[in-house]
Amino acid sequence: MMNRRVVVTGLGPVSSIGTGIDVFAAALRAGRSGITPIASFDTTGFVTERAGEVHEFQPYDMVSRIDPAEWGRSSLFAAAAARLALTDAGALDVAAGSARVGVCMGTTSGESQVVERLTEHWLRDGYRPTPRSLARQMPAGRVAEAVSRELDLRGTTTTVSTACSASNYALGYAFDAIAAGDQDYMIVGGADSVCRWAHAGFYRLGALAAERCAPFDRDRAGVITAEGGVALFLESLDSAQARGARIYCEVLGYGLTCDAKHPTAPDAASVARCMRLAHRDAGIKPDEVDFICAHGTATPANDAAEYEAVREVFGDRLPPMSSVKSMLGHTMGAASGFSAVAAALALSSGFLAPTINHLTTDPAMPGLDVVPNRARPAQAQIVQVNGFAFGGNNAITILGRLA
């Protein structure tokens, strides 16, 4: 019964390099970096003092139905991104009060800043009284709930917490829901916030770079933590054509694997299997992929495993493969959502987003083209979006230019 074609008609990024699709697309073309000194917490004691923060985020200017005072930062990122995507899709009239519009948002840490504030309170004042306003904001499920509340939606509302691949999981879920007729429209994506404990965790793992994120570079040193929200508006092709909507791309399929081999170390064989599953689901062959939006965290182990998997699946013909994390930093649960936006722009606007901060490609990765430092004019027909997470949670989506 899964026979409805699914397309993307709205994009809503809230990121360190810009908010709104026009500003975000211009920043990708320019290879802009959003990495700045951390302002949201005291970095004393850290070697790394930089992150991809969204300094200009003003939720009171971006949401209208929910009260920002009652919601955490991650949920507000999600709600603002969803409103941007819905507006970009020209679908405000189809959403309000509808049970046919579903929501699926991904996250890694949920309301991480709320957790930190509650922890500080408990350490300072004990468990009584716990501030009710903070306690209400804490559940990670609020990330998707904020979208439904802000847009007055009545469809299925789900938060996916598969960490750094979560937005791709959400995109695959939405693809199935629309293709099967369970929902007519879906708003999907992810959101996370910069916080001290995640910054410290990556530092203790030895996975945090001091100055720059340089995926696939010989001298790469690790991730730069980041935040933001991203949303995509999906509907059936018939619906989009009936509305006269602009279509960015078509969702062709996806693949999921979960090897659970190691808490943090990636497994190249499982990643390669995920790629093959995604290709099979999309009905394509590897040589039809024109561009890969890489997971590309810039950690030595992750980049090496991703390259090994791509080499195993694609052989000697490696498509260009760039990482927007070099510009944005690692936005955690929103990461593969931002990559999906870059993929949609590659298909609809004819350019490949670059990998900035690139000096020398790792010599252990022969044949790799990372689209170094500058965007490249190119009309991609099929783009693969990679998303990998701790615990071996791998999700890959395939997007195509509408024929």
C-alpha angles and dihedrals in degrees: 000000000000096000106122114107112232125215138181114236103162135046126190120180125176105183148143090263096049149316123247126031098269094052092041093050091049090051092051091050091050094046091235120183119223095189113121139153111293114261102171099072142014109274096193109141096022121112087206115061102166135090143156099262124171096230097173096052109133109176094186087065095046108043127052111176103045125059110240090211089067098050137066124244096257092052090049090051089053095047093047093047091049093052089050091050093047091049092046089053092051087232104126090116095055097049114053113102092352126146089194093071114081130190130214118172129177130217142168104200103010110205095000095162091052090052089052093051092049092048091051089051093050092048092048103036106014127240096303123105100016109193106253093207091060095041090055091053096051107081112101090220088073089077091075094030090061090059093052093045094047094049097034094239125168102188128103111309117199136169116205115204101190091128119225096006094047098107091054090050088052092049092051091048091052092048091057094044094054096038090053094045095244089124132016095207135019134194110204139169138092148262140202138160133226110254138171098243095053090046089051092046094055089045092054089049089057088239101115123102119217101219117356142019108232110175117203091002120138090238099040113148107185146278132329109217117236145168143214145111131259133185136183125196114220131188140153119285090241091055094048093049092047090052093045089236125170108251118213097185147319125260105232102179147298144227133215133194132169114190097171086200096137135001094239112359115096121231113220094199092056091047090051090050089051090054092051091049090051092049092049093048090050093046094236139121125231093251090061093064110100100182140011122213095209129214084228104167094168093235112134094237100043097047091047092051092047092051092047091052093047091049091050093051101035101033116199094341103081116178118220109281123193136171123221088197086082086070104028102032119228107316092186111209091017094050102096089040090060088046089052089053089052088050092050089052092049088056099041104031102033105239137107115224112236135237102236127199088045119151109151127004112235105266088221087068105065117184094021117142110193096178087245121225100323133066114250126220107235137138106229119195099188127022129188119212116204124204124173131174143185114286091036096284100160125179127174126182129195120214126186139194110253109255 
